[in-house]
Amino acid sequence: MDLEKVFSWVTPLMLGALLGAYWILDGLSHTVNGTKAEQRDYGLLIVLGLPLLLGCVGTHFLIRRLANHNTLYVWIIEAMLVGAVASVFMRS
């Protein structure tokens, strides 16, 4: 596997999708194996993790298709998009 193929899959939005998958799995583990308070509180992680996962993966594939699978363009567009979203959250 060459380095370009690795960089085409490991992008800023796919790292966001990985965070969403972690939230879902963490929420499921605490909901199934946790105390009553954890079962009540950690259900929100599942609800918030699913749109994050699906949104990041869908946006990644849309950008990848629009950029004609050019890894450099995908990285530039996704880095700008993630940076813009992060700056909006940092200001609020």
Secondary structure, DSSP 8 states (H G I E B T S, - for coil): --HHHHHHHS-HHHHHHHHHHHHHHHHHHHHHHS-HHHHHHTHHHHHHHHHHHHHHHHHHHHHHHHTTT-HHHHHHHHHHHHHHHHHHHHH-
